[in-house]
């Protein structure tokens, strides 16, 4: 049995970020399918009338919404979902790196010293 020390889901991006990297690295459509399943589940469980909300316990069949939405939901989590369902040339990982806040930074061309 897995011990869950913090059962909340506060809309953090790390899980979908990992799926994004796996999809863009492998091109395997199973990662896009997993992302869609994640999106549908998150939407179903966190959706309110006006936004998304953190939830108190992912182990509950019907978790309680916490009336909280951190800025990383919009700035990072949804950005990774968007990128997964975009063409590979939209922020291509051959040309860009994403920092810890999911901001794209142009990769330097080491051969040309730029």
mmCIF file of the C-alpha atoms, coordinates in Angstrom:
data_MODEL
# 
_entry.id   MODEL 
# 
loop_
_atom_site.group_PDB 
_atom_site.id 
_atom_site.type_symbol 
_atom_site.label_atom_id 
_atom_site.label_alt_id 
_atom_site.label_comp_id 
_atom_site.label_asym_id 
_atom_site.label_entity_id 
_atom_site.label_seq_id 
_atom_site.pdbx_PDB_ins_code 
_atom_site.Cartn_x 
_atom_site.Cartn_y 
_atom_site.Cartn_z 
_atom_site.occupancy 
_atom_site.B_iso_or_equiv 
_atom_site.pdbx_formal_charge 
_atom_site.auth_seq_id 
_atom_site.auth_comp_id 
_atom_site.auth_asym_id 
_atom_site.auth_atom_id 
_atom_site.pdbx_PDB_model_num 
ATOM 1   C CA . UNK A 1 1   ? 0.000   0.000  0.000   1.00 0.00 ? 1   UNK A CA 1 
ATOM 2   C CA . UNK A 1 2   ? 1.220   3.493  -0.815  1.00 0.00 ? 2   UNK A CA 1 
ATOM 3   C CA . UNK A 1 3   ? 1.456   5.968  2.051   1.00 0.00 ? 3   UNK A CA 1 
ATOM 4   C CA . UNK A 1 4   ? 0.101   9.331  0.939   1.00 0.00 ? 4   UNK A CA 1 
ATOM 5   C CA . UNK A 1 5   ? 1.559   11.997 3.226   1.00 0.00 ? 5   UNK A CA 1 
ATOM 6   C CA . UNK A 1 6   ? -0.202  14.910 1.518   1.00 0.00 ? 6   UNK A CA 1 
ATOM 7   C CA . UNK A 1 7   ? -3.355  13.881 -0.350  1.00 0.00 ? 7   UNK A CA 1 
ATOM 8   C CA . UNK A 1 8   ? -4.157  17.363 -1.695  1.00 0.00 ? 8   UNK A CA 1 
ATOM 9   C CA . UNK A 1 9   ? -4.008  18.274 -5.360  1.00 0.00 ? 9   UNK A CA 1 
ATOM 10  C CA . UNK A 1 10  ? -3.219  21.977 -5.602  1.00 0.00 ? 10  UNK A CA 1 
ATOM 11  C CA . UNK A 1 11  ? -3.145  22.123 -9.425  1.00 0.00 ? 11  UNK A CA 1 
ATOM 12  C CA . UNK A 1 12  ? 0.647   21.765 -9.637  1.00 0.00 ? 12  UNK A CA 1 
ATOM 13  C CA . UNK A 1 13  ? 2.302   21.154 -13.037 1.00 0.00 ? 13  UNK A CA 1 
ATOM 14  C CA . UNK A 1 14  ? 4.920   18.473 -12.334 1.00 0.00 ? 14  UNK A CA 1 
ATOM 15  C CA . UNK A 1 15  ? 2.910   15.428 -13.420 1.00 0.00 ? 15  UNK A CA 1 
ATOM 16  C CA . UNK A 1 16  ? 1.765   16.927 -16.724 1.00 0.00 ? 16  UNK A CA 1 
ATOM 17  C CA . UNK A 1 17  ? 5.227   18.417 -17.288 1.00 0.00 ? 17  UNK A CA 1 
ATOM 18  C CA . UNK A 1 18  ? 6.651   14.888 -17.144 1.00 0.00 ? 18  UNK A CA 1 
ATOM 19  C CA . UNK A 1 19  ? 4.025   13.648 -19.598 1.00 0.00 ? 19  UNK A CA 1 
ATOM 20  C CA . UNK A 1 20  ? 4.855   16.581 -21.912 1.00 0.00 ? 20  UNK A CA 1 
ATOM 21  C CA . UNK A 1 21  ? 8.577   15.756 -21.883 1.00 0.00 ? 21  UNK A CA 1 
ATOM 22  C CA . UNK A 1 22  ? 7.913   12.063 -22.513 1.00 0.00 ? 22  UNK A CA 1 
ATOM 23  C CA . UNK A 1 23  ? 5.578   12.858 -25.406 1.00 0.00 ? 23  UNK A CA 1 
ATOM 24  C CA . UNK A 1 24  ? 7.881   15.389 -27.045 1.00 0.00 ? 24  UNK A CA 1 
ATOM 25  C CA . UNK A 1 25  ? 10.905  13.116 -26.551 1.00 0.00 ? 25  UNK A CA 1 
ATOM 26  C CA . UNK A 1 26  ? 9.354   9.893  -27.835 1.00 0.00 ? 26  UNK A CA 1 
ATOM 27  C CA . UNK A 1 27  ? 6.542   11.102 -30.101 1.00 0.00 ? 27  UNK A CA 1 
ATOM 28  C CA . UNK A 1 28  ? 4.521   8.171  -28.755 1.00 0.00 ? 28  UNK A CA 1 
ATOM 29  C CA . UNK A 1 29  ? 0.790   8.978  -28.893 1.00 0.00 ? 29  UNK A CA 1 
ATOM 30  C CA . UNK A 1 30  ? 0.147   7.032  -25.676 1.00 0.00 ? 30  UNK A CA 1 
ATOM 31  C CA . UNK A 1 31  ? 1.534   10.056 -23.769 1.00 0.00 ? 31  UNK A CA 1 
ATOM 32  C CA . UNK A 1 32  ? -0.945  12.371 -25.474 1.00 0.00 ? 32  UNK A CA 1 
ATOM 33  C CA . UNK A 1 33  ? -3.739  9.960  -24.550 1.00 0.00 ? 33  UNK A CA 1 
ATOM 34  C CA . UNK A 1 34  ? -2.562  9.925  -20.921 1.00 0.00 ? 34  UNK A CA 1 
ATOM 35  C CA . UNK A 1 35  ? -2.497  13.723 -20.954 1.00 0.00 ? 35  UNK A CA 1 
ATOM 36  C CA . UNK A 1 36  ? -6.073  13.860 -22.232 1.00 0.00 ? 36  UNK A CA 1 
ATOM 37  C CA . UNK A 1 37  ? -7.221  11.442 -19.526 1.00 0.00 ? 37  UNK A CA 1 
ATOM 38  C CA . UNK A 1 38  ? -5.472  13.589 -16.922 1.00 0.00 ? 38  UNK A CA 1 
ATOM 39  C CA . UNK A 1 39  ? -7.066  16.752 -18.298 1.00 0.00 ? 39  UNK A CA 1 
ATOM 40  C CA . UNK A 1 40  ? -10.571 15.281 -18.290 1.00 0.00 ? 40  UNK A CA 1 
ATOM 41  C CA . UNK A 1 41  ? -10.150 13.998 -14.735 1.00 0.00 ? 41  UNK A CA 1 
ATOM 42  C CA . UNK A 1 42  ? -8.722  17.271 -13.437 1.00 0.00 ? 42  UNK A CA 1 
ATOM 43  C CA . UNK A 1 43  ? -11.506 19.199 -15.169 1.00 0.00 ? 43  UNK A CA 1 
ATOM 44  C CA . UNK A 1 44  ? -14.174 16.921 -13.694 1.00 0.00 ? 44  UNK A CA 1 
ATOM 45  C CA . UNK A 1 45  ? -12.846 17.044 -10.141 1.00 0.00 ? 45  UNK A CA 1 
ATOM 46  C CA . UNK A 1 46  ? -11.570 20.625 -9.838  1.00 0.00 ? 46  UNK A CA 1 
ATOM 47  C CA . UNK A 1 47  ? -13.990 22.642 -11.968 1.00 0.00 ? 47  UNK A CA 1 
ATOM 48  C CA . UNK A 1 48  ? -16.082 25.341 -10.339 1.00 0.00 ? 48  UNK A CA 1 
ATOM 49  C CA . UNK A 1 49  ? -18.485 27.826 -11.923 1.00 0.00 ? 49  UNK A CA 1 
ATOM 50  C CA . UNK A 1 50  ? -15.666 30.289 -12.595 1.00 0.00 ? 50  UNK A CA 1 
ATOM 51  C CA . UNK A 1 51  ? -12.325 28.446 -12.417 1.00 0.00 ? 51  UNK A CA 1 
ATOM 52  C CA . UNK A 1 52  ? -10.511 25.401 -11.115 1.00 0.00 ? 52  UNK A CA 1 
ATOM 53  C CA . UNK A 1 53  ? -9.965  24.698 -7.432  1.00 0.00 ? 53  UNK A CA 1 
ATOM 54  C CA . UNK A 1 54  ? -7.414  22.759 -5.449  1.00 0.00 ? 54  UNK A CA 1 
ATOM 55  C CA . UNK A 1 55  ? -8.907  19.679 -3.798  1.00 0.00 ? 55  UNK A CA 1 
ATOM 56  C CA . UNK A 1 56  ? -8.376  18.326 -0.307  1.00 0.00 ? 56  UNK A CA 1 
ATOM 57  C CA . UNK A 1 57  ? -7.816  14.614 -0.890  1.00 0.00 ? 57  UNK A CA 1 
ATOM 58  C CA . UNK A 1 58  ? -7.103  12.712 -4.107  1.00 0.00 ? 58  UNK A CA 1 
ATOM 59  C CA . UNK A 1 59  ? -7.875  9.425  -2.362  1.00 0.00 ? 59  UNK A CA 1 
ATOM 60  C CA . UNK A 1 60  ? -11.554 10.350 -1.862  1.00 0.00 ? 60  UNK A CA 1 
ATOM 61  C CA . UNK A 1 61  ? -14.166 9.469  -4.470  1.00 0.00 ? 61  UNK A CA 1 
ATOM 62  C CA . UNK A 1 62  ? -15.598 12.976 -4.069  1.00 0.00 ? 62  UNK A CA 1 
ATOM 63  C CA . UNK A 1 63  ? -12.920 15.330 -2.737  1.00 0.00 ? 63  UNK A CA 1 
ATOM 64  C CA . UNK A 1 64  ? -13.782 18.730 -1.307  1.00 0.00 ? 64  UNK A CA 1 
ATOM 65  C CA . UNK A 1 65  ? -12.807 21.801 -3.297  1.00 0.00 ? 65  UNK A CA 1 
ATOM 66  C CA . UNK A 1 66  ? -10.527 24.102 -1.307  1.00 0.00 ? 66  UNK A CA 1 
ATOM 67  C CA . UNK A 1 67  ? -11.537 27.409 -2.982  1.00 0.00 ? 67  UNK A CA 1 
ATOM 68  C CA . UNK A 1 68  ? -7.928  28.036 -3.964  1.00 0.00 ? 68  UNK A CA 1 
ATOM 69  C CA . UNK A 1 69  ? -6.256  28.360 -7.346  1.00 0.00 ? 69  UNK A CA 1 
ATOM 70  C CA . UNK A 1 70  ? -2.529  29.100 -7.387  1.00 0.00 ? 70  UNK A CA 1 
ATOM 71  C CA . UNK A 1 71  ? -1.111  31.107 -10.291 1.00 0.00 ? 71  UNK A CA 1 
ATOM 72  C CA . UNK A 1 72  ? 0.936   28.130 -11.510 1.00 0.00 ? 72  UNK A CA 1 
ATOM 73  C CA . UNK A 1 73  ? -2.318  26.486 -12.659 1.00 0.00 ? 73  UNK A CA 1 
ATOM 74  C CA . UNK A 1 74  ? -2.594  29.066 -15.430 1.00 0.00 ? 74  UNK A CA 1 
ATOM 75  C CA . UNK A 1 75  ? 1.101   29.849 -15.901 1.00 0.00 ? 75  UNK A CA 1 
ATOM 76  C CA . UNK A 1 76  ? 2.455   26.305 -15.971 1.00 0.00 ? 76  UNK A CA 1 
ATOM 77  C CA . UNK A 1 77  ? -0.044  23.452 -15.735 1.00 0.00 ? 77  UNK A CA 1 
ATOM 78  C CA . UNK A 1 78  ? -2.341  24.655 -18.508 1.00 0.00 ? 78  UNK A CA 1 
ATOM 79  C CA . UNK A 1 79  ? 0.664   25.675 -20.614 1.00 0.00 ? 79  UNK A CA 1 
ATOM 80  C CA . UNK A 1 80  ? 1.931   22.080 -20.597 1.00 0.00 ? 80  UNK A CA 1 
ATOM 81  C CA . UNK A 1 81  ? -1.514  20.809 -21.562 1.00 0.00 ? 81  UNK A CA 1 
ATOM 82  C CA . UNK A 1 82  ? -1.603  23.335 -24.403 1.00 0.00 ? 82  UNK A CA 1 
ATOM 83  C CA . UNK A 1 83  ? 1.848   22.322 -25.630 1.00 0.00 ? 83  UNK A CA 1 
ATOM 84  C CA . UNK A 1 84  ? 1.052   18.609 -25.563 1.00 0.00 ? 84  UNK A CA 1 
ATOM 85  C CA . UNK A 1 85  ? -1.845  19.165 -27.961 1.00 0.00 ? 85  UNK A CA 1 
ATOM 86  C CA . UNK A 1 86  ? 0.118   21.575 -30.179 1.00 0.00 ? 86  UNK A CA 1 
ATOM 87  C CA . UNK A 1 87  ? 2.314   20.722 -33.132 1.00 0.00 ? 87  UNK A CA 1 
ATOM 88  C CA . UNK A 1 88  ? 5.900   19.806 -32.235 1.00 0.00 ? 88  UNK A CA 1 
ATOM 89  C CA . UNK A 1 89  ? 7.225   23.031 -33.786 1.00 0.00 ? 89  UNK A CA 1 
ATOM 90  C CA . UNK A 1 90  ? 5.318   25.104 -31.211 1.00 0.00 ? 90  UNK A CA 1 
ATOM 91  C CA . UNK A 1 91  ? 8.116   25.646 -28.717 1.00 0.00 ? 91  UNK A CA 1 
ATOM 92  C CA . UNK A 1 92  ? 10.239  22.874 -30.190 1.00 0.00 ? 92  UNK A CA 1 
ATOM 93  C CA . UNK A 1 93  ? 12.501  21.303 -27.583 1.00 0.00 ? 93  UNK A CA 1 
ATOM 94  C CA . UNK A 1 94  ? 15.247  21.388 -30.230 1.00 0.00 ? 94  UNK A CA 1 
ATOM 95  C CA . UNK A 1 95  ? 15.120  25.197 -30.120 1.00 0.00 ? 95  UNK A CA 1 
ATOM 96  C CA . UNK A 1 96  ? 13.797  26.031 -26.660 1.00 0.00 ? 96  UNK A CA 1 
ATOM 97  C CA . UNK A 1 97  ? 14.206  25.009 -23.031 1.00 0.00 ? 97  UNK A CA 1 
ATOM 98  C CA . UNK A 1 98  ? 11.557  25.607 -20.410 1.00 0.00 ? 98  UNK A CA 1 
ATOM 99  C CA . UNK A 1 99  ? 12.682  26.957 -17.050 1.00 0.00 ? 99  UNK A CA 1 
ATOM 100 C CA . UNK A 1 100 ? 11.163  25.932 -13.719 1.00 0.00 ? 100 UNK A CA 1 
ATOM 101 C CA . UNK A 1 101 ? 8.284   28.350 -14.284 1.00 0.00 ? 101 UNK A CA 1 
ATOM 102 C CA . UNK A 1 102 ? 7.637   26.933 -17.795 1.00 0.00 ? 102 UNK A CA 1 
ATOM 103 C CA . UNK A 1 103 ? 8.937   30.064 -19.509 1.00 0.00 ? 103 UNK A CA 1 
ATOM 104 C CA . UNK A 1 104 ? 10.508  29.215 -22.893 1.00 0.00 ? 104 UNK A CA 1 
ATOM 105 C CA . UNK A 1 105 ? 14.114  30.305 -23.310 1.00 0.00 ? 105 UNK A CA 1 
ATOM 106 C CA . UNK A 1 106 ? 15.849  30.119 -26.666 1.00 0.00 ? 106 UNK A CA 1 
ATOM 107 C CA . UNK A 1 107 ? 18.658  27.562 -26.739 1.00 0.00 ? 107 UNK A CA 1 
ATOM 108 C CA . UNK A 1 108 ? 22.084  28.900 -27.565 1.00 0.00 ? 108 UNK A CA 1 
ATOM 109 C CA . UNK A 1 109 ? 23.665  27.751 -30.793 1.00 0.00 ? 109 UNK A CA 1 
ATOM 110 C CA . UNK A 1 110 ? 26.894  26.407 -29.314 1.00 0.00 ? 110 UNK A CA 1 
ATOM 111 C CA . UNK A 1 111 ? 28.520  25.881 -32.724 1.00 0.00 ? 111 UNK A CA 1 
ATOM 112 C CA . UNK A 1 112 ? 28.136  29.547 -33.643 1.00 0.00 ? 112 UNK A CA 1 
ATOM 113 C CA . UNK A 1 113 ? 28.737  30.850 -30.127 1.00 0.00 ? 113 UNK A CA 1 
ATOM 114 C CA . UNK A 1 114 ? 25.340  32.520 -29.931 1.00 0.00 ? 114 UNK A CA 1 
# 
